[in-house]
């Protein structure tokens, strides 16, 4: 991830930290009286000073505000928001390792909160858009029932769910309509038993009939749309900057970017490589890296600004 040191006069750049506790809870601070939006809750952080990168500002601010030293921080999302007093650009980082004892110096209160189940509020407006994204897991599995066989795929899905899989895409263009529908019904029922979300690829009618949680758009469909489809969760496959911008403009919940590496399923398609991915990320929506990747690639994906990894073959390996 290449960070720019130039800070424009028109936009105030801010480094914001999603600080994780080992149990998955994240830290929020309540803004003190005498500040803008007193009483509102926010993610810790502060203004990026001249000649400072967002990461450098993050490290400095967390030391000054909370008395902790950052050990591991991954670039995540970048959100712009116009307040009455300033136009801000928030550079969010996921802080997964730190040392020191929390000693707050600027907030009225601190609270550890579980993503998807916040009990404090209201949230600072610029921080609000990321709340839904916090509930996304770091791994997105894509089905392969046509190649593996429906029964084997369902069996492997059950194992993956037992091991913690919580996000699935049903993508089965080579199954006949009846088999595909039956498979989707069974897969959705199985996933929902474990609290996992399911998106169906490019078939709104099937997504609704099988009770899926959302729709996954191929790039060609994404680029043809003028508005977001009416589903709780909508994602898209992207291969370049224009498609990522389109997904963000439509207000989609996340995107998949690839292929990062050459894959057996698309042998003739040129790979982007990690550096090209880093140049495209992060954006204002979470992005999963796809293409010859597995869970072992998560640390690399995070370091480049990706939310996580999406996979077909490796998702079902023993």
Wavefront OBJ file of the C-alpha trace (Angstrom):
o trace
v 0.000 0.000 0.000
v 1.543 3.317 -1.057
v 0.604 6.207 1.273
v 0.684 9.790 0.076
v 2.384 12.386 2.262
v 0.693 15.348 0.592
v -2.306 16.691 2.517
v -4.514 19.102 0.603
v -5.835 22.355 2.073
v -9.445 21.524 1.191
v -9.679 18.140 2.898
v -8.718 17.329 6.476
v -7.130 13.887 6.574
v -7.751 11.829 9.684
v -6.326 8.475 10.782
v -8.934 6.296 12.517
v -8.317 3.016 14.339
v -10.534 -0.038 14.571
v -8.747 -1.540 17.575
v -9.485 -5.222 18.090
v -9.485 -7.204 21.299
v -8.709 -10.961 21.001
v -12.417 -11.810 21.365
v -13.281 -9.682 18.300
v -14.649 -6.663 20.180
v -13.652 -3.195 18.930
v -12.933 -0.035 20.903
v -15.117 3.083 20.747
v -14.655 6.432 22.469
v -17.299 9.007 23.445
v -16.492 12.554 22.398
v -16.011 14.962 25.290
v -17.926 18.213 25.987
v -16.507 21.231 24.199
v -15.764 19.311 20.981
v -17.788 18.986 17.789
v -20.600 16.427 18.282
v -20.123 16.029 22.066
v -21.491 12.735 23.368
v -21.208 10.992 20.003
v -19.169 7.802 19.724
v -16.210 7.368 17.388
v -13.236 5.212 16.552
v -10.048 6.601 18.148
v -7.637 8.580 16.004
v -6.827 12.070 14.913
v -5.681 14.531 12.291
v -2.829 13.719 9.921
v -0.219 16.433 10.330
v 1.925 17.922 7.558
v 4.693 15.585 6.315
v 3.002 12.647 8.061
v 1.483 9.527 6.493
v -1.889 8.311 7.782
v -0.153 5.344 9.407
v 2.356 7.592 11.152
v -0.512 9.743 12.410
v -2.318 6.640 13.649
v 0.687 5.501 15.683
v 1.218 8.966 17.162
v -2.459 9.600 17.960
v -3.030 6.265 19.695
v 0.033 6.845 21.832
v -1.111 10.374 22.725
v -4.820 9.575 23.194
v -4.741 6.088 24.686
v -1.179 5.444 25.789
v -0.793 2.355 23.595
v 1.860 1.457 21.034
v 0.722 -0.012 17.720
v 2.370 -3.300 16.754
v 0.223 -4.355 13.784
v -2.081 -2.105 11.741
v -3.546 -2.870 8.325
v -4.980 -0.211 5.964
v -8.685 -0.829 5.514
v -11.245 1.726 4.244
v -11.088 5.371 3.229
v -14.262 7.405 3.839
v -14.983 11.055 2.975
v -17.581 13.092 4.845
v -18.580 16.761 4.795
v -19.319 18.263 8.195
v -20.494 21.820 8.753
v -16.986 22.722 9.938
v -14.793 20.557 7.664
v -14.546 18.120 4.778
v -12.759 15.086 6.228
v -11.171 11.999 4.717
v -10.869 9.193 7.257
v -8.161 6.603 6.701
v -9.326 3.573 8.679
v -6.830 0.997 9.908
v -7.468 -2.316 11.620
v -5.213 -2.476 14.658
v -4.869 -6.141 15.578
v -1.855 -6.005 17.907
v -0.767 -3.345 20.394
v 0.913 -3.041 23.760
v 0.405 -0.837 26.780
v -2.413 -0.189 29.225
v -5.360 1.808 27.899
v -5.425 5.227 29.560
v -7.813 7.566 27.800
v -6.824 11.234 27.652
v -9.478 12.766 25.359
v -12.789 10.877 25.588
v -15.524 10.941 28.208
v -15.742 7.146 28.110
v -14.372 4.078 26.330
v -16.390 0.975 25.470
v -15.545 -2.385 23.900
v -18.330 -3.280 21.487
v -19.147 -6.350 19.414
v -19.528 -5.732 15.643
v -23.142 -6.285 14.514
v -24.325 -5.657 18.089
v -23.326 -2.135 19.150
v -25.139 -0.935 22.263
v -23.808 2.646 22.353
v -24.794 5.620 20.243
v -25.161 7.836 18.430
v -22.155 7.277 16.194
v -20.201 10.173 14.722
v -21.655 10.571 11.168
v -18.355 9.967 9.372
v -17.857 6.729 11.308
v -21.342 5.372 10.694
v -20.848 4.028 7.131
v -18.319 1.413 8.234
v -20.499 -0.274 10.857
v -22.053 -2.762 8.430
v -18.616 -3.557 7.007
v -17.340 -4.533 10.461
v -19.693 -7.516 10.384
v -18.065 -9.030 7.296
v -15.762 -12.003 7.912
v -12.282 -12.128 6.371
v -12.993 -15.138 4.137
v -15.563 -15.449 1.313
v -16.100 -18.949 -0.078
v -17.500 -19.629 -3.562
v -19.249 -22.904 -4.361
v -18.019 -25.473 -6.877
v -20.896 -27.967 -6.935
v -20.836 -28.533 -10.707
v -17.248 -29.753 -10.525
v -17.364 -31.542 -7.165
v -20.872 -32.910 -7.242
v -23.803 -31.483 -5.320
v -23.682 -33.926 -2.414
v -19.929 -33.594 -1.959
v -20.166 -29.799 -2.101
v -22.862 -29.777 0.575
v -20.742 -32.098 2.719
v -17.690 -29.843 2.341
v -19.848 -26.803 3.085
v -21.007 -28.394 6.333
v -17.382 -28.987 7.364
v -16.400 -25.410 6.467
v -19.304 -23.999 8.467
v -18.287 -26.108 11.468
v -14.826 -24.565 11.134
v -16.170 -21.011 11.095
v -17.118 -20.087 7.513
v -19.665 -17.250 7.630
v -19.942 -15.895 4.062
v -20.771 -17.892 0.930
v -21.432 -17.185 -2.736
v -23.506 -19.656 -4.735
v -22.093 -19.527 -8.261
v -23.194 -22.494 -10.347
v -23.729 -21.507 -14.010
v -23.107 -25.078 -15.215
v -25.865 -26.727 -13.184
v -29.285 -27.137 -14.802
v -32.015 -24.909 -13.382
v -33.698 -27.584 -11.224
v -30.452 -28.901 -9.743
v -29.198 -25.375 -9.142
v -32.391 -24.383 -7.356
v -32.386 -27.492 -5.168
v -28.718 -26.995 -4.329
v -29.276 -23.326 -3.465
v -32.177 -24.175 -1.156
v -30.094 -26.773 0.672
v -27.005 -24.561 0.903
v -28.926 -21.567 2.243
v -30.702 -23.689 4.864
v -27.377 -25.155 5.974
v -25.649 -21.763 6.145
v -28.455 -20.128 8.066
v -28.298 -22.925 10.633
v -24.777 -21.670 11.440
v -25.576 -17.953 11.180
v -23.703 -17.592 7.873
v -24.775 -15.253 5.054
v -25.326 -16.400 1.466
v -25.233 -14.414 -1.786
v -26.396 -15.823 -5.126
v -24.463 -14.937 -8.262
v -26.379 -13.065 -10.994
v -29.848 -14.553 -10.404
v -32.271 -12.317 -8.509
v -35.191 -14.741 -8.811
v -33.187 -17.616 -7.358
v -31.770 -15.415 -4.590
v -35.297 -14.527 -3.510
v -36.807 -17.998 -3.889
v -34.093 -19.765 -1.881
v -34.064 -17.157 0.897
v -30.527 -15.942 0.277
v -29.235 -12.843 2.057
v -28.155 -11.058 -1.083
v -26.935 -10.904 -4.661
v -23.441 -11.065 -6.165
v -23.059 -9.211 -9.469
v -20.616 -10.194 -12.208
v -18.673 -7.235 -13.604
v -20.705 -7.025 -16.829
v -23.941 -6.776 -14.839
v -22.437 -4.285 -12.418
v -21.444 -1.898 -15.192
v -24.932 -1.999 -16.751
v -26.792 -0.912 -13.610
v -27.969 2.576 -12.681
v -28.957 1.707 -9.116
v -28.305 -0.880 -6.429
v -30.488 -4.013 -6.573
v -32.996 -4.270 -3.732
v -31.301 -6.814 -1.457
v -29.929 -6.471 2.087
v -26.463 -7.440 0.842
v -25.093 -6.745 -2.640
v -21.546 -7.406 -3.841
v -19.758 -7.438 -7.188
v -16.789 -8.947 -8.991
v -14.304 -6.302 -10.161
v -11.107 -6.398 -12.195
v -10.058 -2.752 -12.455
v -10.477 0.729 -10.980
v -13.541 1.666 -13.062
v -15.460 -1.347 -11.795
v -14.464 -0.671 -8.190
v -15.601 2.939 -8.546
v -18.915 1.763 -9.988
v -19.454 -0.638 -7.089
v -18.754 2.149 -4.613
v -20.977 4.630 -6.479
v -23.902 2.186 -6.374
v -23.429 1.777 -2.632
v -22.621 -1.930 -2.719
v -21.565 -3.637 0.492
v -18.315 -5.154 -0.754
v -16.433 -6.189 -3.873
v -14.144 -8.983 -5.007
v -11.009 -7.978 -6.933
v -8.983 -10.333 -9.093
v -7.434 -12.389 -10.288
v -4.464 -11.583 -8.078
v -2.661 -14.687 -9.330
v -3.285 -16.954 -12.323
v -5.890 -19.619 -11.651
v -6.847 -22.994 -13.078
v -10.397 -21.787 -13.672
v -9.218 -18.787 -15.767
v -5.860 -19.849 -17.254
v -5.868 -17.223 -20.012
v -6.679 -14.238 -17.809
v -3.742 -12.028 -16.833
v -3.099 -11.755 -13.107
v -3.128 -8.350 -11.421
v -0.417 -9.135 -8.890
v -0.289 -7.835 -5.323
v 1.255 -4.468 -6.152
v -1.518 -3.572 -8.598
v -4.034 -4.562 -5.947
v -2.295 -2.316 -3.430
v -2.568 0.619 -5.831
v -6.334 0.071 -6.085
v -6.996 -0.361 -2.349
v -8.344 0.615 0.074
v -11.516 2.279 -1.115
v -14.764 3.207 0.585
v -16.008 -0.374 0.514
v -14.446 -3.623 1.711
v -12.698 -5.630 -1.022
v -11.782 -9.322 -1.032
v -8.758 -10.433 -3.058
v -9.441 -13.415 -5.360
v -7.392 -15.638 -7.627
v -5.192 -18.542 -6.569
v -5.491 -17.543 -2.915
v -6.415 -19.184 0.367
v -6.470 -18.478 4.084
v -2.662 -18.573 4.136
v -2.705 -15.377 2.051
v -4.783 -13.355 4.519
v -1.855 -11.510 6.093
v -0.609 -10.403 2.674
v -4.106 -9.353 1.615
v -4.546 -7.260 4.777
v -1.190 -5.583 4.290
v -2.276 -4.444 0.798
v -5.562 -2.963 2.045
v -7.925 -5.851 1.241
v -10.647 -6.812 3.709
v -9.857 -10.476 3.216
v -9.622 -13.304 0.707
v -12.212 -14.965 -1.541
v -11.633 -18.472 -2.864
v -13.164 -21.325 -4.808
v -10.833 -24.344 -4.785
v -8.974 -23.662 -1.552
v -12.239 -23.040 0.311
v -13.087 -26.730 0.033
v -9.678 -28.299 0.515
v -9.274 -30.823 3.310
l 1 2 3 4 5 6 7 8 9 10 11 12 13 14 15 16 17 18 19 20 21 22 23 24 25 26 27 28 29 30 31 32 33 34 35 36 37 38 39 40 41 42 43 44 45 46 47 48 49 50 51 52 53 54 55 56 57 58 59 60 61 62 63 64 65 66 67 68 69 70 71 72 73 74 75 76 77 78 79 80 81 82 83 84 85 86 87 88 89 90 91 92 93 94 95 96 97 98 99 100 101 102 103 104 105 106 107 108 109 110 111 112 113 114 115 116 117 118 119 120 121 122 123 124 125 126 127 128 129 130 131 132 133 134 135 136 137 138 139 140 141 142 143 144 145 146 147 148 149 150 151 152 153 154 155 156 157 158 159 160 161 162 163 164 165 166 167 168 169 170 171 172 173 174 175 176 177 178 179 180 181 182 183 184 185 186 187 188 189 190 191 192 193 194 195 196 197 198 199 200 201 202 203 204 205 206 207 208 209 210 211 212 213 214 215 216 217 218 219 220 221 222 223 224 225 226 227 228 229 230 231 232 233 234 235 236 237 238 239 240 241 242 243 244 245 246 247 248 249 250 251 252 253 254 255 256 257 258 259 260 261 262 263 264 265 266 267 268 269 270 271 272 273 274 275 276 277 278 279 280 281 282 283 284 285 286 287 288 289 290 291 292 293 294 295 296 297 298 299 300 301 302 303 304 305 306 307 308 309 310 311 312 313 314 315 316 317 318
